[in-house]
Amino acid sequence: MTFTIAARCPETGAIGIGIATSSPAVGSRCVHVMHGIGVIAHQATPEPRLARWGMRMLEMGAKAPKVLNELADGDPDIEFRQIAVIDTTGIAVARTGANNKNHSSHLIGDGFVALGNFLEGAHVVRAIHDGYLGSKGEPFEERLMRAIEAGRDVGGQYPEGQTSAALLVYKDKAVAHVDLRVDHSMEPIAELRRLLEWFKPLLPFYEERCDNPLVGRHKDWLKARGVDRRFGEVPPHVAEKRARGEGPPAA
């Protein structure tokens, strides 16, 4: 019921996951990424506690194959799950349980895994794999995004399409470089793309603000760089109160 790209960039060391599924709020259950630790995608019938156990093993220095073996050995329901693990050295492994719904499979590349279950066919996983490889040279978050777009474009989920999607990337800080979710949408990957494009100009702003609290407000920062972004508007009843001089003034 889910398709995913999990990867570590060999050039920058960035790690992350792009994911989409037919159920809501996939980013809350299946996405596990920690700076300096690694990546676990845990799907089909996810058990977030098991994934957190796997992340703890990675944190303690276990390599990806050891973590995957331990998760499989300690889980009586492992055949209902689909798992990818990537450690910070770029070792990537995956397992697709025998009780996953067809079509279900994974492809392992150099530092990445394309995987999915309950798909239109094996071509969906291949498209995710090729979409990631074919975007080499692009920013890491863009490569993850293109990979899941490629999976969608050749059929994606069977038979109902997607409902939620998420993109999570860590680079050189212990705070997320990109952390975007679409919890419910008829076109979640398209909405995730819209969010990413809207957010891209702010990536250097939030990078800087971690170390420089004097960087200012995001609106002013964008304006100084000629970037036009529309932000939320004050509700009419609040605007009316302000016009009457009631309540605090607008910032």
C-alpha positions as CSV (number, residue, x, y, z in Angstrom):
1,M,0.0,0.0,0.0
2,T,3.1,2.2,-0.1
3,F,6.0,3.2,-2.3
4,T,9.2,4.7,-1.2
5,I,12.7,5.9,-1.9
6,A,15.2,5.7,1.0
7,A,18.7,7.0,0.3
8,R,22.0,8.4,1.5
9,C,23.8,10.8,-0.8
10,P,27.4,9.7,-1.3
11,E,28.6,13.2,-2.2
12,T,27.1,15.1,0.7
13,G,26.2,12.5,3.3
14,A,22.5,13.7,3.3
15,I,20.0,11.0,4.2
16,G,16.3,10.9,3.7
17,I,13.0,9.3,2.6
18,G,10.4,10.2,0.0
19,I,7.2,8.2,0.4
20,A,3.5,8.0,-0.7
21,T,0.6,5.7,0.2
22,S,-3.1,5.1,-0.1
23,S,-3.8,5.7,3.6
24,P,-3.6,9.0,5.4
25,A,-0.6,10.5,7.4
26,V,2.1,8.1,6.1
27,G,4.8,10.5,7.4
28,S,3.7,9.7,11.0
29,R,4.2,5.9,10.7
30,C,6.7,4.9,8.1
31,V,9.4,7.5,8.0
32,H,12.4,7.1,10.4
33,V,15.5,9.3,9.7
34,M,18.1,10.6,12.2
35,H,21.1,12.8,11.5
36,G,24.3,10.9,11.9
37,I,22.4,7.6,12.5
38,G,20.7,6.4,9.4
39,V,17.4,5.6,7.7
40,I,14.6,3.1,8.1
41,A,11.5,2.8,6.0
42,H,9.1,0.5,7.6
43,Q,5.8,-0.2,5.7
44,A,3.1,-2.5,4.4
45,T,2.0,-3.3,8.0
46,P,4.3,-0.9,9.8
47,E,5.2,-1.1,13.5
48,P,6.8,2.2,14.5
49,R,8.2,0.7,17.7
50,L,10.2,-1.8,15.8
51,A,11.6,0.9,13.5
52,R,12.6,2.9,16.6
53,W,14.3,-0.2,17.9
54,G,16.2,-0.5,14.6
55,M,17.2,3.2,14.8
56,R,18.5,2.6,18.3
57,M,20.7,-0.3,17.0
58,L,22.0,2.0,14.3
59,E,22.7,4.7,16.9
60,M,24.7,2.1,18.9
61,G,26.9,1.4,15.8
62,A,25.3,-1.6,14.2
63,K,25.5,-1.8,10.4
64,A,22.4,-2.0,8.2
65,P,22.5,-5.8,7.6
66,K,22.8,-6.5,11.3
67,V,19.9,-4.2,12.1
68,L,17.7,-5.8,9.4
69,N,18.5,-9.3,10.6
70,E,17.7,-8.4,14.2
71,L,14.4,-6.8,13.2
72,A,13.5,-9.9,11.2
73,D,14.5,-12.4,13.9
74,G,12.7,-10.5,16.7
75,D,9.4,-10.0,14.8
76,P,6.9,-12.8,14.5
77,D,4.9,-10.8,12.0
78,I,7.9,-10.0,9.8
79,E,6.3,-11.5,6.7
80,F,3.6,-8.8,6.8
81,R,6.2,-6.0,6.7
82,Q,8.5,-4.3,4.1
83,I,11.7,-2.8,5.5
84,A,14.6,-0.8,4.1
85,V,17.6,0.1,6.3
86,I,20.5,2.4,5.3
87,D,23.4,3.2,7.7
88,T,25.6,6.3,7.6
89,T,28.3,4.5,5.6
90,G,25.7,4.0,2.8
91,I,25.2,0.3,3.2
92,A,21.6,-0.4,2.1
93,V,19.5,-3.5,2.7
94,A,15.9,-4.4,2.4
95,R,13.3,-7.1,3.0
96,T,9.9,-7.7,1.5
97,G,7.8,-10.1,3.5
98,A,6.1,-13.0,1.9
99,N,2.6,-11.8,3.0
100,N,2.9,-8.4,1.3
101,K,0.2,-7.7,-1.2
102,N,1.1,-8.0,-4.9
103,H,2.8,-6.4,-6.5
104,S,5.5,-6.0,-3.8
105,S,9.3,-5.8,-4.3
106,H,12.4,-3.7,-3.7
107,L,15.5,-2.8,-5.7
108,I,18.8,-1.9,-3.9
109,G,21.2,0.5,-5.5
110,D,24.4,2.2,-4.3
111,G,23.3,3.8,-1.0
112,F,19.6,3.7,-1.8
113,V,16.5,1.4,-1.9
114,A,13.4,1.7,-4.0
115,L,10.5,-0.3,-2.6
116,G,6.8,-0.7,-2.6
117,N,3.8,-2.9,-2.0
118,F,0.3,-3.3,-3.5
119,L,1.5,-1.6,-6.7
120,E,0.4,-1.7,-10.3
121,G,3.5,-3.8,-11.0
122,A,7.2,-4.2,-10.8
123,H,7.6,-1.4,-13.2
124,V,6.6,1.1,-10.4
125,V,9.6,0.1,-8.3
126,R,11.8,0.2,-11.3
127,A,10.6,3.7,-12.1
128,I,11.3,4.9,-8.6
129,H,14.8,3.4,-8.9
130,D,15.4,5.0,-12.3
131,G,13.9,8.3,-11.3
132,Y,16.4,8.6,-8.4
133,L,19.4,7.6,-10.6
134,G,18.3,9.8,-13.5
135,S,18.2,12.9,-11.4
136,K,21.9,12.7,-10.3
137,G,23.4,16.1,-9.9
138,E,20.2,17.6,-8.6
139,P,19.8,18.6,-4.9
140,F,19.1,15.5,-2.8
141,E,15.6,16.5,-1.8
142,E,14.8,17.0,-5.5
143,R,16.1,13.5,-6.3
144,L,13.8,11.9,-3.7
145,M,10.9,13.9,-5.0
146,R,11.5,12.9,-8.6
147,A,11.7,9.3,-7.6
148,I,8.3,9.1,-6.0
149,E,6.8,11.2,-8.9
150,A,8.2,8.7,-11.3
151,G,6.5,5.9,-9.3
152,R,3.2,7.7,-9.4
153,D,3.5,8.5,-13.1
154,V,3.7,4.8,-14.1
155,G,0.7,3.7,-12.0
156,G,1.6,3.9,-8.3
157,Q,-0.8,2.2,-5.9
158,Y,-3.2,-0.4,-7.0
159,P,-6.1,0.2,-7.4
160,E,-7.0,3.4,-5.6
161,G,-4.0,5.7,-6.0
162,Q,-2.4,7.8,-3.2
163,T,-3.8,9.7,-0.3
164,S,-0.7,10.9,1.7
165,A,3.0,11.6,1.0
166,A,6.0,12.8,2.9
167,L,9.6,14.0,2.4
168,L,12.2,14.1,5.2
169,V,15.9,15.0,4.6
170,Y,18.7,15.6,7.0
171,K,22.0,17.1,5.9
172,D,24.8,18.3,8.1
173,K,22.8,19.4,11.1
174,A,20.7,17.6,13.8
175,V,17.7,19.4,12.5
176,A,15.8,18.5,9.4
177,H,16.8,20.2,6.2
178,V,13.3,19.3,4.7
179,D,10.4,17.9,6.6
180,L,7.2,18.2,4.6
181,R,4.0,16.1,4.9
182,V,0.7,15.9,3.0
183,D,-1.6,13.9,5.4
184,H,-4.7,13.8,3.2
185,S,-5.1,14.8,-0.4
186,M,-6.6,13.4,-3.6
187,E,-3.2,14.2,-5.2
188,P,-0.7,14.1,-2.4
189,I,2.4,13.9,-4.5
190,A,1.4,16.9,-6.5
191,E,0.7,18.7,-3.3
192,L,4.0,17.7,-1.9
193,R,5.7,19.0,-5.0
194,R,3.9,22.3,-4.5
195,L,5.0,22.6,-0.9
196,L,8.6,21.8,-1.8
197,E,8.7,24.4,-4.5
198,W,7.2,27.0,-2.1
199,F,9.6,26.0,0.6
200,K,12.8,25.8,-1.5
201,P,13.8,29.5,-1.3
202,L,13.6,29.3,2.5
203,L,16.0,26.4,2.9
204,P,19.1,28.6,3.3
205,F,17.1,30.9,5.6
206,Y,16.4,28.1,8.1
207,E,19.9,26.8,7.8
208,E,21.3,30.2,8.8
209,R,18.7,30.8,11.5
210,C,19.9,27.8,13.5
211,D,23.2,29.6,14.2
212,N,22.1,33.3,13.7
213,P,19.0,34.5,15.6
214,L,19.5,37.9,14.1
215,V,18.7,36.8,10.6
216,G,15.3,38.3,11.0
217,R,11.8,37.2,9.8
218,H,11.4,34.8,6.9
219,K,9.1,37.3,5.1
220,D,11.6,40.0,5.2
221,W,14.4,37.6,4.2
222,L,12.5,36.5,1.1
223,K,11.5,40.1,0.2
224,A,15.1,41.2,0.4
225,R,16.0,38.6,-2.2
226,G,13.1,39.4,-4.5
227,V,11.2,36.3,-3.8
228,D,7.4,36.8,-3.8
229,R,5.4,34.5,-1.5
230,R,1.8,34.9,-0.4
231,F,1.2,34.2,3.3
232,G,-1.9,33.6,5.3
233,E,-4.4,36.4,5.7
234,V,-6.1,37.6,8.9
235,P,-9.6,36.3,9.2
236,P,-12.3,38.9,8.4
237,H,-13.7,39.1,11.9
238,V,-10.2,39.8,13.3
239,A,-9.5,42.4,10.7
240,E,-12.8,44.1,11.6
241,K,-11.9,44.2,15.3
242,R,-8.5,45.7,14.5
243,A,-10.2,48.3,12.3
244,R,-12.3,49.3,15.3
245,G,-9.1,49.6,17.4
246,E,-9.9,46.5,19.4
247,G,-7.2,43.9,20.3
248,P,-3.5,44.2,19.6
249,P,-2.3,46.0,16.4
250,A,-1.1,44.0,13.4
251,A,2.6,43.1,13.5
